[in-house]
Amino acid sequence: MMDAATLTYDTLRFADTPDFPETSEPVWILGKKYSALTEKEDLLNDVTSRLWFTYRRNFPAIGGTGPTSDTGWGCMLRCGQMIFAQALICRHIGREWRWDKKGPTGEYLSVLTAFLDKKDSYYSIHQIGERPVWVRQCILLLAV
């Protein structure tokens, strides 16, 4: 038996639909506990404030002549980017940061632009593909 409810991004995205789980089980989002019955709005704000990286196409060729899409092979890289980006958000802005409808803050944009799909973005898929040392550098940065 599970101790917590499992919610996907899609069930939260469509939280006003009848499919949104009405459960008394706790819902955990990156270490923070919510009640789907009494804290629905807070839960939705938390999830929609997280970065979501997925397959992309038509970016500049990796290495100048390589792939221009990561469809079919980039899922683990995108997951790694999301985990690292979330760690950077927590480190520099804080776990309680939430998306503001007025627009993102400078610190948030600074983290986000580090993951753009272009060669000069520090944590881009281009950097990962061209420099295998990237993962070690990410771990070292988190330790600082």
Contacts in CASP RR format, 6 or more apart in sequence:
PFRMAT RR
TARGET T0000
AUTHOR 0000-0000-0000
METHOD contacts of the structure
MODEL  1
MMDAATLTYDTLRFADTPDFPETSEPVWILGKKYSALTEKEDLLNDVTSR
LWFTYRRNFPAIGGTGPTSDTGWGCMLRCGQMIFAQALICRHIGREWRWD
KKGPTGEYLSVLTAFLDKKDSYYSIHQIGERPVWVRQCILLLAV
2 25 0 8 1.000
3 25 0 8 1.000
3 26 0 8 1.000
4 25 0 8 1.000
4 26 0 8 1.000
4 27 0 8 1.000
4 28 0 8 1.000
5 21 0 8 1.000
5 23 0 8 1.000
5 25 0 8 1.000
5 26 0 8 1.000
5 27 0 8 1.000
5 36 0 8 1.000
7 21 0 8 1.000
7 27 0 8 1.000
7 36 0 8 1.000
7 43 0 8 1.000
7 47 0 8 1.000
9 47 0 8 1.000
9 52 0 8 1.000
11 19 0 8 1.000
11 20 0 8 1.000
11 21 0 8 1.000
12 20 0 8 1.000
12 43 0 8 1.000
12 44 0 8 1.000
12 47 0 8 1.000
12 48 0 8 1.000
13 48 0 8 1.000
14 20 0 8 1.000
15 40 0 8 1.000
15 44 0 8 1.000
20 36 0 8 1.000
20 40 0 8 1.000
21 36 0 8 1.000
22 36 0 8 1.000
22 37 0 8 1.000
23 36 0 8 1.000
23 37 0 8 1.000
24 35 0 8 1.000
24 37 0 8 1.000
25 36 0 8 1.000
26 33 0 8 1.000
26 34 0 8 1.000
26 35 0 8 1.000
27 33 0 8 1.000
27 34 0 8 1.000
27 35 0 8 1.000
27 36 0 8 1.000
27 43 0 8 1.000
28 34 0 8 1.000
29 43 0 8 1.000
29 46 0 8 1.000
29 47 0 8 1.000
29 50 0 8 1.000
30 46 0 8 1.000
30 50 0 8 1.000
30 86 0 8 1.000
30 95 0 8 1.000
32 46 0 8 1.000
32 95 0 8 1.000
34 42 0 8 1.000
34 43 0 8 1.000
34 46 0 8 1.000
36 43 0 8 1.000
45 98 0 8 1.000
45 99 0 8 1.000
46 98 0 8 1.000
48 99 0 8 1.000
49 97 0 8 1.000
49 98 0 8 1.000
49 99 0 8 1.000
50 82 0 8 1.000
50 86 0 8 1.000
51 82 0 8 1.000
51 85 0 8 1.000
51 86 0 8 1.000
51 89 0 8 1.000
51 112 0 8 1.000
51 115 0 8 1.000
52 82 0 8 1.000
53 78 0 8 1.000
53 79 0 8 1.000
53 81 0 8 1.000
53 82 0 8 1.000
53 85 0 8 1.000
53 115 0 8 1.000
54 78 0 8 1.000
55 69 0 8 1.000
55 70 0 8 1.000
55 71 0 8 1.000
55 72 0 8 1.000
55 74 0 8 1.000
55 75 0 8 1.000
55 78 0 8 1.000
56 69 0 8 1.000
56 70 0 8 1.000
56 117 0 8 1.000
56 125 0 8 1.000
57 68 0 8 1.000
57 69 0 8 1.000
57 70 0 8 1.000
57 71 0 8 1.000
58 68 0 8 1.000
58 69 0 8 1.000
59 68 0 8 1.000
59 69 0 8 1.000
59 117 0 8 1.000
59 118 0 8 1.000
59 125 0 8 1.000
59 126 0 8 1.000
60 68 0 8 1.000
60 117 0 8 1.000
60 118 0 8 1.000
60 119 0 8 1.000
60 126 0 8 1.000
61 67 0 8 1.000
61 68 0 8 1.000
62 68 0 8 1.000
62 125 0 8 1.000
62 126 0 8 1.000
62 129 0 8 1.000
62 130 0 8 1.000
63 119 0 8 1.000
63 126 0 8 1.000
63 130 0 8 1.000
67 73 0 8 1.000
70 77 0 8 1.000
70 78 0 8 1.000
70 125 0 8 1.000
74 125 0 8 1.000
77 125 0 8 1.000
77 128 0 8 1.000
77 129 0 8 1.000
78 125 0 8 1.000
81 115 0 8 1.000
81 123 0 8 1.000
81 125 0 8 1.000
81 128 0 8 1.000
84 123 0 8 1.000
84 138 0 8 1.000
84 142 0 8 1.000
85 111 0 8 1.000
85 112 0 8 1.000
85 114 0 8 1.000
85 115 0 8 1.000
85 123 0 8 1.000
87 142 0 8 1.000
88 111 0 8 1.000
88 114 0 8 1.000
89 97 0 8 1.000
89 108 0 8 1.000
89 111 0 8 1.000
91 142 0 8 1.000
92 107 0 8 1.000
92 110 0 8 1.000
92 111 0 8 1.000
93 105 0 8 1.000
93 107 0 8 1.000
93 108 0 8 1.000
93 111 0 8 1.000
97 108 0 8 1.000
104 112 0 8 1.000
113 121 0 8 1.000
114 121 0 8 1.000
114 122 0 8 1.000
114 123 0 8 1.000
114 124 0 8 1.000
115 121 0 8 1.000
115 123 0 8 1.000
115 124 0 8 1.000
116 124 0 8 1.000
117 124 0 8 1.000
117 125 0 8 1.000
117 126 0 8 1.000
118 124 0 8 1.000
118 126 0 8 1.000
119 126 0 8 1.000
119 127 0 8 1.000
119 130 0 8 1.000
121 127 0 8 1.000
123 134 0 8 1.000
123 138 0 8 1.000
127 134 0 8 1.000
128 134 0 8 1.000
END
